[in-house]
Amino acid sequence: MRKPYLKLCVSGMASCALYILLYVYEREIMTAFTRTDGWYPLLPVIAALAFSFVHGAFASYFWDVLGITARRERG
């Protein structure tokens, strides 16, 4: 079985890019996330889901590359 090095690199760069964008646009993001009108209250939820999905994919590929997997049940 081949290890997912390319997927690890792509998801790692995507995760890194999200954190860089969060840092660079911190002021704009905080302004948008603290608004209470319209659809703005959903922005933190959407951002949390995006960060969770991208970082979760990176973490999964990271452990796969290291060869660490969940124990399988016998039976």
mmCIF file of the N, C-alpha and C atoms, coordinates in Angstrom:
data_MODEL
# 
_entry.id   MODEL 
# 
loop_
_atom_site.group_PDB 
_atom_site.id 
_atom_site.type_symbol 
_atom_site.label_atom_id 
_atom_site.label_alt_id 
_atom_site.label_comp_id 
_atom_site.label_asym_id 
_atom_site.label_entity_id 
_atom_site.label_seq_id 
_atom_site.pdbx_PDB_ins_code 
_atom_site.Cartn_x 
_atom_site.Cartn_y 
_atom_site.Cartn_z 
_atom_site.occupancy 
_atom_site.B_iso_or_equiv 
_atom_site.pdbx_formal_charge 
_atom_site.auth_seq_id 
_atom_site.auth_comp_id 
_atom_site.auth_asym_id 
_atom_site.auth_atom_id 
_atom_site.pdbx_PDB_model_num 
ATOM 1   N N  . MET A 1 1  ? 0.837   -1.186  0.000  1.00 0.00 ? 1  MET A N  1 
ATOM 2   C CA . MET A 1 1  ? 0.000   0.000   0.000  1.00 0.00 ? 1  MET A CA 1 
ATOM 3   C C  . MET A 1 1  ? 0.876   1.242   0.000  1.00 0.00 ? 1  MET A C  1 
ATOM 4   N N  . ARG A 1 2  ? 0.600   2.137   -0.916 1.00 0.00 ? 2  ARG A N  1 
ATOM 5   C CA . ARG A 1 2  ? 1.386   3.361   -1.011 1.00 0.00 ? 2  ARG A CA 1 
ATOM 6   C C  . ARG A 1 2  ? 0.938   4.355   0.056  1.00 0.00 ? 2  ARG A C  1 
ATOM 7   N N  . LYS A 1 3  ? 1.875   5.117   0.542  1.00 0.00 ? 3  LYS A N  1 
ATOM 8   C CA . LYS A 1 3  ? 1.554   6.127   1.553  1.00 0.00 ? 3  LYS A CA 1 
ATOM 9   C C  . LYS A 1 3  ? 1.132   7.418   0.853  1.00 0.00 ? 3  LYS A C  1 
ATOM 10  N N  . PRO A 1 4  ? 0.159   8.122   1.423  1.00 0.00 ? 4  PRO A N  1 
ATOM 11  C CA . PRO A 1 4  ? -0.418  9.309   0.767  1.00 0.00 ? 4  PRO A CA 1 
ATOM 12  C C  . PRO A 1 4  ? 0.411   10.584  0.982  1.00 0.00 ? 4  PRO A C  1 
ATOM 13  N N  . TYR A 1 5  ? 1.648   10.582  0.483  1.00 0.00 ? 5  TYR A N  1 
ATOM 14  C CA . TYR A 1 5  ? 2.519   11.741  0.668  1.00 0.00 ? 5  TYR A CA 1 
ATOM 15  C C  . TYR A 1 5  ? 1.970   13.000  -0.015 1.00 0.00 ? 5  TYR A C  1 
ATOM 16  N N  . LEU A 1 6  ? 1.468   12.842  -1.227 1.00 0.00 ? 6  LEU A N  1 
ATOM 17  C CA . LEU A 1 6  ? 0.942   14.002  -1.953 1.00 0.00 ? 6  LEU A CA 1 
ATOM 18  C C  . LEU A 1 6  ? -0.276  14.594  -1.233 1.00 0.00 ? 6  LEU A C  1 
ATOM 19  N N  . LYS A 1 7  ? -1.189  13.721  -0.796 1.00 0.00 ? 7  LYS A N  1 
ATOM 20  C CA . LYS A 1 7  ? -2.370  14.190  -0.071 1.00 0.00 ? 7  LYS A CA 1 
ATOM 21  C C  . LYS A 1 7  ? -1.970  14.865  1.242  1.00 0.00 ? 7  LYS A C  1 
ATOM 22  N N  . LEU A 1 8  ? -0.953  14.326  1.898  1.00 0.00 ? 8  LEU A N  1 
ATOM 23  C CA . LEU A 1 8  ? -0.446  14.937  3.127  1.00 0.00 ? 8  LEU A CA 1 
ATOM 24  C C  . LEU A 1 8  ? 0.071   16.341  2.856  1.00 0.00 ? 8  LEU A C  1 
ATOM 25  N N  . CYS A 1 9  ? 0.847   16.505  1.806  1.00 0.00 ? 9  CYS A N  1 
ATOM 26  C CA . CYS A 1 9  ? 1.406   17.818  1.471  1.00 0.00 ? 9  CYS A CA 1 
ATOM 27  C C  . CYS A 1 9  ? 0.324   18.815  1.074  1.00 0.00 ? 9  CYS A C  1 
ATOM 28  N N  . VAL A 1 10 ? -0.630  18.370  0.259  1.00 0.00 ? 10 VAL A N  1 
ATOM 29  C CA . VAL A 1 10 ? -1.701  19.271  -0.190 1.00 0.00 ? 10 VAL A CA 1 
ATOM 30  C C  . VAL A 1 10 ? -2.578  19.694  0.980  1.00 0.00 ? 10 VAL A C  1 
ATOM 31  N N  . SER A 1 11 ? -2.985  18.744  1.804  1.00 0.00 ? 11 SER A N  1 
ATOM 32  C CA . SER A 1 11 ? -3.834  19.096  2.941  1.00 0.00 ? 11 SER A CA 1 
ATOM 33  C C  . SER A 1 11 ? -3.062  19.915  3.977  1.00 0.00 ? 11 SER A C  1 
ATOM 34  N N  . GLY A 1 12 ? -1.776  19.658  4.120  1.00 0.00 ? 12 GLY A N  1 
ATOM 35  C CA . GLY A 1 12 ? -0.955  20.462  5.031  1.00 0.00 ? 12 GLY A CA 1 
ATOM 36  C C  . GLY A 1 12 ? -0.819  21.892  4.547  1.00 0.00 ? 12 GLY A C  1 
ATOM 37  N N  . MET A 1 13 ? -0.634  22.068  3.241  1.00 0.00 ? 13 MET A N  1 
ATOM 38  C CA . MET A 1 13 ? -0.553  23.427  2.694  1.00 0.00 ? 13 MET A CA 1 
ATOM 39  C C  . MET A 1 13 ? -1.894  24.142  2.805  1.00 0.00 ? 13 MET A C  1 
ATOM 40  N N  . ALA A 1 14 ? -2.998  23.407  2.608  1.00 0.00 ? 14 ALA A N  1 
ATOM 41  C CA . ALA A 1 14 ? -4.327  24.016  2.743  1.00 0.00 ? 14 ALA A CA 1 
ATOM 42  C C  . ALA A 1 14 ? -4.575  24.442  4.186  1.00 0.00 ? 14 ALA A C  1 
ATOM 43  N N  . SER A 1 15 ? -4.201  23.600  5.140  1.00 0.00 ? 15 SER A N  1 
ATOM 44  C CA . SER A 1 15 ? -4.362  23.940  6.547  1.00 0.00 ? 15 SER A CA 1 
ATOM 45  C C  . SER A 1 15 ? -3.506  25.147  6.911  1.00 0.00 ? 15 SER A C  1 
ATOM 46  N N  . CYS A 1 16 ? -2.289  25.146  6.444  1.00 0.00 ? 16 CYS A N  1 
ATOM 47  C CA . CYS A 1 16 ? -1.380  26.272  6.689  1.00 0.00 ? 16 CYS A CA 1 
ATOM 48  C C  . CYS A 1 16 ? -1.926  27.556  6.069  1.00 0.00 ? 16 CYS A C  1 
ATOM 49  N N  . ALA A 1 17 ? -2.470  27.456  4.870  1.00 0.00 ? 17 ALA A N  1 
ATOM 50  C CA . ALA A 1 17 ? -3.031  28.631  4.199  1.00 0.00 ? 17 ALA A CA 1 
ATOM 51  C C  . ALA A 1 17 ? -4.211  29.203  4.970  1.00 0.00 ? 17 ALA A C  1 
ATOM 52  N N  . LEU A 1 18 ? -5.060  28.330  5.510  1.00 0.00 ? 18 LEU A N  1 
ATOM 53  C CA . LEU A 1 18 ? -6.187  28.812  6.315  1.00 0.00 ? 18 LEU A CA 1 
ATOM 54  C C  . LEU A 1 18 ? -5.706  29.585  7.535  1.00 0.00 ? 18 LEU A C  1 
ATOM 55  N N  . TYR A 1 19 ? -4.696  29.074  8.214  1.00 0.00 ? 19 TYR A N  1 
ATOM 56  C CA . TYR A 1 19 ? -4.181  29.756  9.402  1.00 0.00 ? 19 TYR A CA 1 
ATOM 57  C C  . TYR A 1 19 ? -3.488  31.070  9.037  1.00 0.00 ? 19 TYR A C  1 
ATOM 58  N N  . ILE A 1 20 ? -2.792  31.091  7.911  1.00 0.00 ? 20 ILE A N  1 
ATOM 59  C CA . ILE A 1 20 ? -2.161  32.347  7.466  1.00 0.00 ? 20 ILE A CA 1 
ATOM 60  C C  . ILE A 1 20 ? -3.221  33.379  7.123  1.00 0.00 ? 20 ILE A C  1 
ATOM 61  N N  . LEU A 1 21 ? -4.267  32.967  6.409  1.00 0.00 ? 21 LEU A N  1 
ATOM 62  C CA . LEU A 1 21 ? -5.354  33.892  6.080  1.00 0.00 ? 21 LEU A CA 1 
ATOM 63  C C  . LEU A 1 21 ? -6.042  34.402  7.346  1.00 0.00 ? 21 LEU A C  1 
ATOM 64  N N  . LEU A 1 22 ? -6.222  33.534  8.322  1.00 0.00 ? 22 LEU A N  1 
ATOM 65  C CA . LEU A 1 22 ? -6.822  33.950  9.590  1.00 0.00 ? 22 LEU A CA 1 
ATOM 66  C C  . LEU A 1 22 ? -5.957  35.000  10.273 1.00 0.00 ? 22 LEU A C  1 
ATOM 67  N N  . TYR A 1 23 ? -4.657  34.810  10.233 1.00 0.00 ? 23 TYR A N  1 
ATOM 68  C CA . TYR A 1 23 ? -3.733  35.765  10.853 1.00 0.00 ? 23 TYR A CA 1 
ATOM 69  C C  . TYR A 1 23 ? -3.703  37.087  10.081 1.00 0.00 ? 23 TYR A C  1 
ATOM 70  N N  . VAL A 1 24 ? -3.599  37.020  8.767  1.00 0.00 ? 24 VAL A N  1 
ATOM 71  C CA . VAL A 1 24 ? -3.475  38.231  7.941  1.00 0.00 ? 24 VAL A CA 1 
ATOM 72  C C  . VAL A 1 24 ? -4.756  39.058  7.969  1.00 0.00 ? 24 VAL A C  1 
ATOM 73  N N  . TYR A 1 25 ? -5.911  38.388  7.919  1.00 0.00 ? 25 TYR A N  1 
ATOM 74  C CA . TYR A 1 25 ? -7.191  39.097  7.863  1.00 0.00 ? 25 TYR A CA 1 
ATOM 75  C C  . TYR A 1 25 ? -7.935  39.053  9.200  1.00 0.00 ? 25 TYR A C  1 
ATOM 76  N N  . GLU A 1 26 ? -7.198  39.036  10.283 1.00 0.00 ? 26 GLU A N  1 
ATOM 77  C CA . GLU A 1 26 ? -7.793  38.931  11.616 1.00 0.00 ? 26 GLU A CA 1 
ATOM 78  C C  . GLU A 1 26 ? -8.817  40.038  11.882 1.00 0.00 ? 26 GLU A C  1 
ATOM 79  N N  . ARG A 1 27 ? -8.478  41.258  11.576 1.00 0.00 ? 27 ARG A N  1 
ATOM 80  C CA . ARG A 1 27 ? -9.361  42.392  11.850 1.00 0.00 ? 27 ARG A CA 1 
ATOM 81  C C  . ARG A 1 27 ? -10.676 42.277  11.063 1.00 0.00 ? 27 ARG A C  1 
ATOM 82  N N  . GLU A 1 28 ? -10.571 41.975  9.777  1.00 0.00 ? 28 GLU A N  1 
ATOM 83  C CA . GLU A 1 28 ? -11.764 41.852  8.948  1.00 0.00 ? 28 GLU A CA 1 
ATOM 84  C C  . GLU A 1 28 ? -12.642 40.684  9.387  1.00 0.00 ? 28 GLU A C  1 
ATOM 85  N N  . ILE A 1 29 ? -11.995 39.588  9.750  1.00 0.00 ? 29 ILE A N  1 
ATOM 86  C CA . ILE A 1 29 ? -12.730 38.407  10.192 1.00 0.00 ? 29 ILE A CA 1 
ATOM 87  C C  . ILE A 1 29 ? -13.461 38.690  11.499 1.00 0.00 ? 29 ILE A C  1 
ATOM 88  N N  . MET A 1 30 ? -12.783 39.325  12.439 1.00 0.00 ? 30 MET A N  1 
ATOM 89  C CA . MET A 1 30 ? -13.429 39.643  13.718 1.00 0.00 ? 30 MET A CA 1 
ATOM 90  C C  . MET A 1 30 ? -14.592 40.612  13.524 1.00 0.00 ? 30 MET A C  1 
ATOM 91  N N  . THR A 1 31 ? -14.448 41.554  12.616 1.00 0.00 ? 31 THR A N  1 
ATOM 92  C CA . THR A 1 31 ? -15.540 42.488  12.332 1.00 0.00 ? 31 THR A CA 1 
ATOM 93  C C  . THR A 1 31 ? -16.747 41.748  11.774 1.00 0.00 ? 31 THR A C  1 
ATOM 94  N N  . ALA A 1 32 ? -16.511 40.854  10.830 1.00 0.00 ? 32 ALA A N  1 
ATOM 95  C CA . ALA A 1 32 ? -17.607 40.104  10.220 1.00 0.00 ? 32 ALA A CA 1 
ATOM 96  C C  . ALA A 1 32 ? -18.225 39.111  11.216 1.00 0.00 ? 32 ALA A C  1 
ATOM 97  N N  . PHE A 1 33 ? -17.384 38.465  12.033 1.00 0.00 ? 33 PHE A N  1 
ATOM 98  C CA . PHE A 1 33 ? -17.877 37.436  12.946 1.00 0.00 ? 33 PHE A CA 1 
ATOM 99  C C  . PHE A 1 33 ? -18.650 38.011  14.124 1.00 0.00 ? 33 PHE A C  1 
ATOM 100 N N  . THR A 1 34 ? -18.495 39.286  14.420 1.00 0.00 ? 34 THR A N  1 
ATOM 101 C CA . THR A 1 34 ? -19.204 39.873  15.556 1.00 0.00 ? 34 THR A CA 1 
ATOM 102 C C  . THR A 1 34 ? -20.477 40.592  15.147 1.00 0.00 ? 34 THR A C  1 
ATOM 103 N N  . ARG A 1 35 ? -20.770 40.638  13.853 1.00 0.00 ? 35 ARG A N  1 
ATOM 104 C CA . ARG A 1 35 ? -22.038 41.233  13.408 1.00 0.00 ? 35 ARG A CA 1 
ATOM 105 C C  . ARG A 1 35 ? -23.187 40.292  13.750 1.00 0.00 ? 35 ARG A C  1 
ATOM 106 N N  . THR A 1 36 ? -24.346 40.865  14.019 1.00 0.00 ? 36 THR A N  1 
ATOM 107 C CA . THR A 1 36 ? -25.480 40.042  14.429 1.00 0.00 ? 36 THR A CA 1 
ATOM 108 C C  . THR A 1 36 ? -26.646 40.089  13.448 1.00 0.00 ? 36 THR A C  1 
ATOM 109 N N  . ASP A 1 37 ? -26.482 40.765  12.326 1.00 0.00 ? 37 ASP A N  1 
ATOM 110 C CA . ASP A 1 37 ? -27.585 40.879  11.371 1.00 0.00 ? 37 ASP A CA 1 
ATOM 111 C C  . ASP A 1 37 ? -27.394 39.906  10.211 1.00 0.00 ? 37 ASP A C  1 
ATOM 112 N N  . GLY A 1 38 ? -28.510 39.498  9.624  1.00 0.00 ? 38 GLY A N  1 
ATOM 113 C CA . GLY A 1 38 ? -28.462 38.651  8.435  1.00 0.00 ? 38 GLY A CA 1 
ATOM 114 C C  . GLY A 1 38 ? -27.850 37.286  8.698  1.00 0.00 ? 38 GLY A C  1 
ATOM 115 N N  . TRP A 1 39 ? -27.025 36.862  7.753  1.00 0.00 ? 39 TRP A N  1 
ATOM 116 C CA . TRP A 1 39 ? -26.387 35.545  7.812  1.00 0.00 ? 39 TRP A CA 1 
ATOM 117 C C  . TRP A 1 39 ? -25.044 35.556  8.520  1.00 0.00 ? 39 TRP A C  1 
ATOM 118 N N  . TYR A 1 40 ? -24.610 36.699  9.014  1.00 0.00 ? 40 TYR A N  1 
ATOM 119 C CA . TYR A 1 40 ? -23.290 36.807  9.636  1.00 0.00 ? 40 TYR A CA 1 
ATOM 120 C C  . TYR A 1 40 ? -23.078 35.876  10.838 1.00 0.00 ? 40 TYR A C  1 
ATOM 121 N N  . PRO A 1 41 ? -24.105 35.603  11.647 1.00 0.00 ? 41 PRO A N  1 
ATOM 122 C CA . PRO A 1 41 ? -23.870 34.671  12.769 1.00 0.00 ? 41 PRO A CA 1 
ATOM 123 C C  . PRO A 1 41 ? -23.461 33.265  12.331 1.00 0.00 ? 41 PRO A C  1 
ATOM 124 N N  . LEU A 1 42 ? -23.718 32.891  11.079 1.00 0.00 ? 42 LEU A N  1 
ATOM 125 C CA . LEU A 1 42 ? -23.312 31.569  10.596 1.00 0.00 ? 42 LEU A CA 1 
ATOM 126 C C  . LEU A 1 42 ? -21.835 31.503  10.202 1.00 0.00 ? 42 LEU A C  1 
ATOM 127 N N  . LEU A 1 43 ? -21.201 32.645  10.007 1.00 0.00 ? 43 LEU A N  1 
ATOM 128 C CA . LEU A 1 43 ? -19.804 32.647  9.563  1.00 0.00 ? 43 LEU A CA 1 
ATOM 129 C C  . LEU A 1 43 ? -18.861 31.904  10.512 1.00 0.00 ? 43 LEU A C  1 
ATOM 130 N N  . PRO A 1 44 ? -18.943 32.091  11.831 1.00 0.00 ? 44 PRO A N  1 
ATOM 131 C CA . PRO A 1 44 ? -18.049 31.316  12.706 1.00 0.00 ? 44 PRO A CA 1 
ATOM 132 C C  . PRO A 1 44 ? -18.276 29.809  12.611 1.00 0.00 ? 44 PRO A C  1 
ATOM 133 N N  . VAL A 1 45 ? -19.515 29.405  12.428 1.00 0.00 ? 45 VAL A N  1 
ATOM 134 C CA . VAL A 1 45 ? -19.819 27.980  12.302 1.00 0.00 ? 45 VAL A CA 1 
ATOM 135 C C  . VAL A 1 45 ? -19.213 27.428  11.015 1.00 0.00 ? 45 VAL A C  1 
ATOM 136 N N  . ILE A 1 46 ? -19.377 28.149  9.926  1.00 0.00 ? 46 ILE A N  1 
ATOM 137 C CA . ILE A 1 46 ? -18.818 27.729  8.641  1.00 0.00 ? 46 ILE A CA 1 
ATOM 138 C C  . ILE A 1 46 ? -17.285 27.682  8.714  1.00 0.00 ? 46 ILE A C  1 
ATOM 139 N N  . ALA A 1 47 ? -16.699 28.683  9.337  1.00 0.00 ? 47 ALA A N  1 
ATOM 140 C CA . ALA A 1 47 ? -15.237 28.712  9.476  1.00 0.00 ? 47 ALA A CA 1 
ATOM 141 C C  . ALA A 1 47 ? -14.748 27.545  10.326 1.00 0.00 ? 47 ALA A C  1 
ATOM 142 N N  . ALA A 1 48 ? -15.449 27.258  11.423 1.00 0.00 ? 48 ALA A N  1 
ATOM 143 C CA . ALA A 1 48 ? -15.056 26.133  12.280 1.00 0.00 ? 48 ALA A CA 1 
ATOM 144 C C  . ALA A 1 48 ? -15.135 24.813  11.526 1.00 0.00 ? 48 ALA A C  1 
ATOM 145 N N  . LEU A 1 49 ? -16.190 24.635  10.733 1.00 0.00 ? 49 LEU A N  1 
ATOM 146 C CA . LEU A 1 49 ? -16.319 23.412  9.946  1.00 0.00 ? 49 LEU A CA 1 
ATOM 147 C C  . LEU A 1 49 ? -15.215 23.298  8.897  1.00 0.00 ? 49 LEU A C  1 
ATOM 148 N N  . ALA A 1 50 ? -14.881 24.410  8.254  1.00 0.00 ? 50 ALA A N  1 
ATOM 149 C CA . ALA A 1 50 ? -13.819 24.397  7.239  1.00 0.00 ? 50 ALA A CA 1 
ATOM 150 C C  . ALA A 1 50 ? -12.475 24.046  7.874  1.00 0.00 ? 50 ALA A C  1 
ATOM 151 N N  . PHE A 1 51 ? -12.144 24.706  8.996  1.00 0.00 ? 51 PHE A N  1 
ATOM 152 C CA . PHE A 1 51 ? -10.887 24.406  9.682  1.00 0.00 ? 51 PHE A CA 1 
ATOM 153 C C  . PHE A 1 51 ? -10.862 22.954  10.154 1.00 0.00 ? 51 PHE A C  1 
ATOM 154 N N  . SER A 1 52 ? -11.973 22.487  10.687 1.00 0.00 ? 52 SER A N  1 
ATOM 155 C CA . SER A 1 52 ? -12.050 21.116  11.187 1.00 0.00 ? 52 SER A CA 1 
ATOM 156 C C  . SER A 1 52 ? -11.851 20.108  10.060 1.00 0.00 ? 52 SER A C  1 
ATOM 157 N N  . PHE A 1 53 ? -12.509 20.326  8.937  1.00 0.00 ? 53 PHE A N  1 
ATOM 158 C CA . PHE A 1 53 ? -12.402 19.401  7.814  1.00 0.00 ? 53 PHE A CA 1 
ATOM 159 C C  . PHE A 1 53 ? -10.979 19.361  7.259  1.00 0.00 ? 53 PHE A C  1 
ATOM 160 N N  . VAL A 1 54 ? -10.405 20.532  7.003  1.00 0.00 ? 54 VAL A N  1 
ATOM 161 C CA . VAL A 1 54 ? -9.070  20.596  6.394  1.00 0.00 ? 54 VAL A CA 1 
ATOM 162 C C  . VAL A 1 54 ? -8.008  20.065  7.351  1.00 0.00 ? 54 VAL A C  1 
ATOM 163 N N  . HIS A 1 55 ? -8.062  20.495  8.615  1.00 0.00 ? 55 HIS A N  1 
ATOM 164 C CA . HIS A 1 55 ? -7.068  20.030  9.578  1.00 0.00 ? 55 HIS A CA 1 
ATOM 165 C C  . HIS A 1 55 ? -7.250  18.542  9.876  1.00 0.00 ? 55 HIS A C  1 
ATOM 166 N N  . GLY A 1 56 ? -8.500  18.076  9.901  1.00 0.00 ? 56 GLY A N  1 
ATOM 167 C CA . GLY A 1 56 ? -8.756  16.651  10.121 1.00 0.00 ? 56 GLY A CA 1 
ATOM 168 C C  . GLY A 1 56 ? -8.196  15.792  8.999  1.00 0.00 ? 56 GLY A C  1 
ATOM 169 N N  . ALA A 1 57 ? -8.338  16.261  7.768  1.00 0.00 ? 57 ALA A N  1 
ATOM 170 C CA . ALA A 1 57 ? -7.766  15.526  6.633  1.00 0.00 ? 57 ALA A CA 1 
ATOM 171 C C  . ALA A 1 57 ? -6.244  15.468  6.747  1.00 0.00 ? 57 ALA A C  1 
ATOM 172 N N  . PHE A 1 58 ? -5.641  16.604  7.094  1.00 0.00 ? 58 PHE A N  1 
ATOM 173 C CA . PHE A 1 58 ? -4.190  16.637  7.263  1.00 0.00 ? 58 PHE A CA 1 
ATOM 174 C C  . PHE A 1 58 ? -3.747  15.666  8.361  1.00 0.00 ? 58 PHE A C  1 
ATOM 175 N N  . ALA A 1 59 ? -4.431  15.694  9.493  1.00 0.00 ? 59 ALA A N  1 
ATOM 176 C CA . ALA A 1 59 ? -4.060  14.814  10.606 1.00 0.00 ? 59 ALA A CA 1 
ATOM 177 C C  . ALA A 1 59 ? -4.206  13.339  10.218 1.00 0.00 ? 59 ALA A C  1 
ATOM 178 N N  . SER A 1 60 ? -5.254  13.014  9.477  1.00 0.00 ? 60 SER A N  1 
ATOM 179 C CA . SER A 1 60 ? -5.464  11.638  9.046  1.00 0.00 ? 60 SER A CA 1 
ATOM 180 C C  . SER A 1 60 ? -4.335  11.167  8.126  1.00 0.00 ? 60 SER A C  1 
ATOM 181 N N  . TYR A 1 61 ? -3.986  11.988  7.143  1.00 0.00 ? 61 TYR A N  1 
ATOM 182 C CA . TYR A 1 61 ? -2.889  11.616  6.241  1.00 0.00 ? 61 TYR A CA 1 
ATOM 183 C C  . TYR A 1 61 ? -1.559  11.567  6.980  1.00 0.00 ? 61 TYR A C  1 
ATOM 184 N N  . PHE A 1 62 ? -1.367  12.434  7.947  1.00 0.00 ? 62 PHE A N  1 
ATOM 185 C CA . PHE A 1 62 ? -0.144  12.445  8.750  1.00 0.00 ? 62 PHE A CA 1 
ATOM 186 C C  . PHE A 1 62 ? 0.033   11.098  9.460  1.00 0.00 ? 62 PHE A C  1 
ATOM 187 N N  . TRP A 1 63 ? -1.033  10.628  10.118 1.00 0.00 ? 63 TRP A N  1 
ATOM 188 C CA . TRP A 1 63 ? -0.931  9.357   10.826 1.00 0.00 ? 63 TRP A CA 1 
ATOM 189 C C  . TRP A 1 63 ? -0.785  8.195   9.852  1.00 0.00 ? 63 TRP A C  1 
ATOM 190 N N  . ASP A 1 64 ? -1.414  8.278   8.697  1.00 0.00 ? 64 ASP A N  1 
ATOM 191 C CA . ASP A 1 64 ? -1.262  7.224   7.681  1.00 0.00 ? 64 ASP A CA 1 
ATOM 192 C C  . ASP A 1 64 ? 0.181   7.135   7.202  1.00 0.00 ? 64 ASP A C  1 
ATOM 193 N N  . VAL A 1 65 ? 0.806   8.277   6.979  1.00 0.00 ? 65 VAL A N  1 
ATOM 194 C CA . VAL A 1 65 ? 2.203   8.284   6.531  1.00 0.00 ? 65 VAL A CA 1 
ATOM 195 C C  . VAL A 1 65 ? 3.113   7.703   7.606  1.00 0.00 ? 65 VAL A C  1 
ATOM 196 N N  . LEU A 1 66 ? 2.811   7.987   8.862  1.00 0.00 ? 66 LEU A N  1 
ATOM 197 C CA . LEU A 1 66 ? 3.614   7.425   9.947  1.00 0.00 ? 66 LEU A CA 1 
ATOM 198 C C  . LEU A 1 66 ? 3.336   5.941   10.178 1.00 0.00 ? 66 LEU A C  1 
ATOM 199 N N  . GLY A 1 67 ? 2.239   5.447   9.598  1.00 0.00 ? 67 GLY A N  1 
ATOM 200 C CA . GLY A 1 67 ? 1.904   4.033   9.743  1.00 0.00 ? 67 GLY A CA 1 
ATOM 201 C C  . GLY A 1 67 ? 1.110   3.717   10.994 1.00 0.00 ? 67 GLY A C  1 
ATOM 202 N N  . ILE A 1 68 ? 0.551   4.720   11.630 1.00 0.00 ? 68 ILE A N  1 
ATOM 203 C CA . ILE A 1 68 ? -0.232  4.515   12.842 1.00 0.00 ? 68 ILE A CA 1 
ATOM 204 C C  . ILE A 1 68 ? -1.703  4.431   12.453 1.00 0.00 ? 68 ILE A C  1 
ATOM 205 N N  . THR A 1 69 ? -2.328  3.294   12.753 1.00 0.00 ? 69 THR A N  1 
ATOM 206 C CA . THR A 1 69 ? -3.723  3.086   12.403 1.00 0.00 ? 69 THR A CA 1 
ATOM 207 C C  . THR A 1 69 ? -4.492  2.598   13.632 1.00 0.00 ? 69 THR A C  1 
ATOM 208 N N  . ALA A 1 70 ? -5.799  2.638   13.538 1.00 0.00 ? 70 ALA A N  1 
ATOM 209 C CA . ALA A 1 70 ? -6.647  2.139   14.619 1.00 0.00 ? 70 ALA A CA 1 
ATOM 210 C C  . ALA A 1 70 ? -6.568  0.616   14.662 1.00 0.00 ? 70 ALA A C  1 
ATOM 211 N N  . ARG A 1 71 ? -6.689  0.086   15.862 1.00 0.00 ? 71 ARG A N  1 
ATOM 212 C CA . ARG A 1 71 ? -6.674  -1.348  16.009 1.00 0.00 ? 71 ARG A CA 1 
ATOM 213 C C  . ARG A 1 71 ? -7.995  -1.915  15.487 1.00 0.00 ? 71 ARG A C  1 
ATOM 214 N N  . ARG A 1 72 ? -7.904  -3.000  14.764 1.00 0.00 ? 72 ARG A N  1 
ATOM 215 C CA . ARG A 1 72 ? -9.112  -3.607  14.204 1.00 0.00 ? 72 ARG A CA 1 
ATOM 216 C C  . ARG A 1 72 ? -9.622  -4.685  15.173 1.00 0.00 ? 72 ARG A C  1 
ATOM 217 N N  . GLU A 1 73 ? -10.944 -4.779  15.244 1.00 0.00 ? 73 GLU A N  1 
ATOM 218 C CA . GLU A 1 73 ? -11.564 -5.761  16.103 1.00 0.00 ? 73 GLU A CA 1 
ATOM 219 C C  . GLU A 1 73 ? -11.453 -7.151  15.503 1.00 0.00 ? 73 GLU A C  1 
ATOM 220 N N  . ARG A 1 74 ? -11.220 -8.111  16.329 1.00 0.00 ? 74 ARG A N  1 
ATOM 221 C CA . ARG A 1 74 ? -11.184 -9.496  15.845 1.00 0.00 ? 74 ARG A CA 1 
ATOM 222 C C  . ARG A 1 74 ? -12.574 -10.083 15.947 1.00 0.00 ? 74 ARG A C  1 
ATOM 223 N N  . GLY A 1 75 ? -12.880 -10.923 14.999 1.00 0.00 ? 75 GLY A N  1 
ATOM 224 C CA . GLY A 1 75 ? -14.156 -11.606 15.138 1.00 0.00 ? 75 GLY A CA 1 
ATOM 225 C C  . GLY A 1 75 ? -14.967 -11.673 13.958 1.00 0.00 ? 75 GLY A C  1 
# 
